[in-house]
Each structure stands twice: as C-alpha cells, then as structure tokens.
Amino acid sequence: MSKIAEEQEKKSMTRNIKVGTLISVDSDEFIAGMSGAYLPSATLMERLELFVVRILHLVEREVVRNLAFLNRALLREFYSFILHLPDFKVIYEPVPDQYVKKQRALGLSKEDSIIAGFTEWIGAKFLVTENRHFLKGYHSRSFEILDSKEFLKRLEIKSD
C-alpha cells in the first residue's frame, strides 16, 4: 500500500460518526447497557435509535442467555427496546464462509471471527464492542472497531 493510501485510510478511520450509519453491536454492549453495569454501554443503548443497527442471531442468543441469567425482567426490556428502534434487525442468515475464514486467518477465535465476518459481510462501518480481543491489536480494513466510550466520543450530532 502506498504512503498516500495509508494516510487516507488512517484519516478515514478517525472521522466522526454520522447519524444513520450502519453499525454492528456485539452482545457485551447490550448486556452491560441493559443491565446498567457500564455507563458508556447504557448511553450507547440510548443512542442506538440514531443508527441502522444489525446484529447476528448469535449476538441475540448471547444477550438473551446472559440477561435471563441476570434478571428475567431485563429480557422483556431488551425485546421491548429493540422492537421500538426505528432501524434494527437481527440477521438469521448464516455468515458466508469466505468472511469467517478470512477473519480466522487473521487470528480471531471461531466466535469472534463470525462476528467480524458478519460485520464485514453486511457492510457495517463500525463494530461496537468491549471485547478485548477485538480492541487490542486486531485491525480490519473493512470496518472500524470501537468500544462504546470511543464510539460516543466520535458521534457527530448536528443541532439545529
């Protein structure tokens, strides 16, 4: 990659996040946000209505399993919450193998490679997660990986 291309890629990976952007959100954000365990994740939940949000069915299953364990009322809150988001979908189709294999070759675990492959497959610009395996040393050219705190810091909201 040329020096100019590297600089352009680096610049595009630090830009502000616009309302209406397609994002993928990992299970840990929903679990921490819905349970109130982590303030940036809870704030992220309040802002999800501003985005086109897609999650993989495996993420939904992990959220359901964990929230049910914590408090069954949180499970009802989760489904009520996502049903009222304007552009939220759970994707039940399997992630095409080529995306998962690509992520496995980059050193991710099986489950993490499915989440990363999903994010690339749907064309999301961001994966929001607290997963340290994603946040420490993993880099994708297809999408940016941010924790909820950094995602919120870069959120671009224009007031009238």
C-alpha positions in Angstrom: 0.0 0.0 0.0 1.4 3.4 -0.9 2.1 6.0 1.7 -0.7 8.2 0.4 -3.2 5.4 0.5 -2.1 4.5 4.1 -2.6 8.2 5.2 -6.1 8.3 3.5 -7.1 5.1 5.2 -5.8 6.3 8.6 -7.7 9.6 8.2 -10.9 7.8 7.2 -10.7 5.6 10.3 -10.7 8.5 12.7 -13.5 10.5 11.3 -16.6 11.4 13.3 -19.5 9.0 13.2 -22.6 10.3 11.4 -26.2 9.6 12.4 -27.7 6.9 10.1 -24.5 4.9 9.8 -24.8 1.2 9.6 -23.3 -0.4 12.7 -23.0 -3.9 14.2 -23.2 -4.1 18.0 -21.7 -7.0 20.0 -23.5 -8.8 22.8 -21.4 -7.3 25.6 -22.7 -3.8 24.8 -26.3 -4.9 25.2 -25.7 -6.9 28.3 -23.7 -4.1 30.0 -26.1 -1.4 28.7 -29.4 -3.1 29.5 -28.2 -4.2 33.0 -26.7 -0.7 33.8 -23.4 -2.3 34.5 -21.4 0.1 32.4 -22.4 3.7 31.8 -21.0 4.1 28.3 -22.8 1.0 27.1 -26.1 2.3 28.7 -25.6 5.6 26.9 -25.0 3.7 23.7 -28.3 2.0 24.1 -30.0 5.4 24.4 -28.3 6.5 21.1 -29.0 3.3 19.0 -32.1 4.9 17.6 -29.8 7.2 15.6 -28.3 4.3 13.6 -29.0 1.5 11.3 -28.3 -1.4 13.6 -27.8 -5.0 12.6 -26.9 -7.9 14.9 -26.3 -11.5 14.2 -28.6 -14.1 15.7 -25.6 -15.4 17.8 -25.4 -12.0 19.4 -29.1 -12.0 20.2 -28.8 -15.5 21.7 -25.8 -14.5 23.9 -27.7 -11.4 25.1 -30.8 -13.4 25.9 -28.8 -16.1 27.7 -27.0 -13.5 29.9 -29.9 -11.2 30.6 -32.1 -14.2 31.6 -29.4 -15.2 34.0 -29.1 -11.7 35.5 -32.8 -10.9 35.7 -35.7 -12.2 33.5 -37.3 -8.7 33.5 -34.2 -7.5 31.6 -35.1 -9.9 28.9 -38.5 -8.4 28.4 -36.9 -4.9 28.5 -34.4 -6.0 25.8 -37.1 -7.2 23.4 -39.3 -4.2 24.1 -36.3 -1.9 23.5 -35.2 -3.4 20.1 -38.8 -3.6 18.9 -39.0 0.2 19.2 -35.8 1.0 17.5 -36.5 2.5 14.1 -34.0 0.5 12.0 -32.9 -2.6 13.9 -32.7 -6.1 12.6 -31.5 -9.4 13.8 -30.0 -11.3 10.9 -30.7 -15.1 11.0 -28.9 -16.0 7.8 -25.5 -17.7 8.2 -22.4 -15.6 7.5 -20.8 -16.7 4.2 -17.8 -18.9 4.9 -15.3 -16.7 3.0 -15.9 -13.9 5.5 -15.4 -16.1 8.5 -12.4 -17.9 7.1 -10.8 -14.5 6.3 -11.2 -13.5 10.0 -9.9 -16.8 11.3 -6.8 -16.4 9.2 -6.3 -13.1 10.9 -6.1 -14.9 14.2 -9.6 -14.5 15.7 -11.3 -17.2 17.7 -14.2 -19.1 15.9 -16.9 -17.0 17.6 -15.1 -13.7 17.2 -14.4 -14.5 13.5 -18.1 -15.0 12.9 -18.9 -11.6 14.5 -16.1 -9.8 12.5 -17.1 -11.7 9.3 -20.7 -10.7 9.8 -19.8 -7.0 10.3 -17.8 -7.1 7.0 -20.5 -9.1 5.2 -23.2 -6.6 5.9 -21.0 -3.6 5.1 -21.2 -2.0 8.5 -18.8 0.8 9.1 -18.3 0.0 12.8 -18.4 -2.9 15.2 -19.1 -1.6 18.7 -17.8 -3.9 21.4 -16.0 -4.1 24.7 -14.3 -7.4 23.6 -10.6 -7.0 24.4 -9.6 -9.5 21.6 -11.1 -7.0 19.1 -9.9 -3.9 20.8 -6.3 -5.0 21.4 -4.3 -5.4 18.2 -7.0 -6.5 15.8 -7.4 -4.3 12.7 -9.8 -4.6 9.9 -9.7 -2.6 6.6 -13.4 -3.2 6.1 -14.8 -1.6 9.3 -13.6 0.1 12.4 -13.8 -1.5 15.9 -14.6 0.8 18.8 -15.7 0.4 22.4 -18.8 2.3 23.4 -16.9 5.1 25.1 -14.9 5.9 21.9 -17.9 5.5 19.7 -19.9 8.0 21.7 -17.0 10.4 21.8 -16.8 10.4 18.0 -20.6 10.7 17.4 -21.5 13.6 15.2 -24.8 15.1 16.1 -25.8 18.4 14.5 -28.1 20.6 16.4 -30.5 23.0 14.5 
